[in-house]
C-alpha cells in the first residue's frame, strides 16, 4: 500500500525535483492539460489571468485525484497493488532531456513550457 501511494505522489512531485535539464514525459503533459483546457475556454488566452490561475490550480486538483486513485488501488487485491506500483514507478522513470521535451512541446502541453509562457 505504501509503495503505491509513495510512487504516485513521487510522480506528482517529480516536476519539482528535476533541475530543468530533464523532464518527465508522463507527468508533465498531465499537468499541462490545465493550461490547454483553460486556454481553449477563455479566449483570448494571451495574458489572461484566469488561464494562468486555472493552469496553476490544476496540478493541485490532479494531486488529489492521483492520491485518491492510489488509495483505491492500494486497497485492491495484492496483484493489482503490484501492477499499480509498477505502473507508477515506471512513470517516474520516463525522463527525457529538456531539448527533446521542447521538441515534443509542439504536440503535447508540457507544464513547464506552459508555465514559463504564462509567468
TAWO-V176361 format. One record per residue. N is the residue number from 1. RES is the residue in three letters. PSI is psi in whole degrees, 0 to 359 (none if undefined). Layout:
# TAWO-V176361
n = <N | N>
res = <RES | RES>
psi = <PSI | PSI>
This chain:
# TAWO-V176361
n = <1 | 2 | 3 | 4 | 5 | 6 | 7 | 8 | 9 | 10 | 11 | 12 | 13 | 14 | 15 | 16 | 17 | 18 | 19 | 20 | 21 | 22 | 23 | 24 | 25 | 26 | 27 | 28 | 29 | 30 | 31 | 32 | 33 | 34 | 35 | 36 | 37 | 38 | 39 | 40 | 41 | 42 | 43 | 44 | 45 | 46 | 47 | 48 | 49 | 50 | 51 | 52 | 53 | 54 | 55 | 56 | 57 | 58 | 59 | 60 | 61 | 62 | 63 | 64 | 65 | 66 | 67 | 68 | 69 | 70 | 71 | 72 | 73 | 74 | 75 | 76 | 77 | 78 | 79 | 80 | 81 | 82 | 83 | 84 | 85 | 86 | 87 | 88 | 89 | 90 | 91 | 92 | 93 | 94 | 95 | 96 | 97 | 98 | 99 | 100 | 101 | 102 | 103 | 104 | 105 | 106 | 107 | 108 | 109 | 110 | 111 | 112 | 113 | 114 | 115 | 116 | 117 | 118 | 119>
res = <UNK | UNK | UNK | UNK | UNK | UNK | UNK | UNK | UNK | UNK | UNK | UNK | UNK | UNK | UNK | UNK | UNK | UNK | UNK | UNK | UNK | UNK | UNK | UNK | UNK | UNK | UNK | UNK | UNK | UNK | UNK | UNK | UNK | UNK | UNK | UNK | UNK | UNK | UNK | UNK | UNK | UNK | UNK | UNK | UNK | UNK | UNK | UNK | UNK | UNK | UNK | UNK | UNK | UNK | UNK | UNK | UNK | UNK | UNK | UNK | UNK | UNK | UNK | UNK | UNK | UNK | UNK | UNK | UNK | UNK | UNK | UNK | UNK | UNK | UNK | UNK | UNK | UNK | UNK | UNK | UNK | UNK | UNK | UNK | UNK | UNK | UNK | UNK | UNK | UNK | UNK | UNK | UNK | UNK | UNK | UNK | UNK | UNK | UNK | UNK | UNK | UNK | UNK | UNK | UNK | UNK | UNK | UNK | UNK | UNK | UNK | UNK | UNK | UNK | UNK | UNK | UNK | UNK | UNK>
psi = <317 | 328 | 316 | 311 | 316 | 319 | 322 | 313 | 328 | 325 | 321 | 319 | 359 | 334 | 328 | 334 | 331 | 141 | 10 | 344 | 345 | 153 | 148 | 117 | 349 | 312 | 327 | 315 | 327 | 320 | 326 | 342 | 329 | 315 | 320 | 311 | 317 | 322 | 326 | 328 | 323 | 102 | 144 | 141 | 350 | 116 | 9 | 121 | 331 | 319 | 317 | 320 | 318 | 319 | 329 | 332 | 333 | 316 | 327 | 319 | 318 | 323 | 315 | 319 | 318 | 321 | 318 | 317 | 316 | 322 | 315 | 320 | 326 | 333 | 358 | 184 | 155 | 324 | 316 | 328 | 316 | 323 | 315 | 317 | 319 | 316 | 316 | 320 | 319 | 323 | 332 | 331 | 357 | 69 | 133 | 160 | 155 | 325 | 318 | 320 | 323 | 326 | 326 | 339 | 344 | 336 | 337 | 141 | 86 | 134 | 314 | 317 | 316 | 318 | 315 | 335 | 331 | 326 | none>
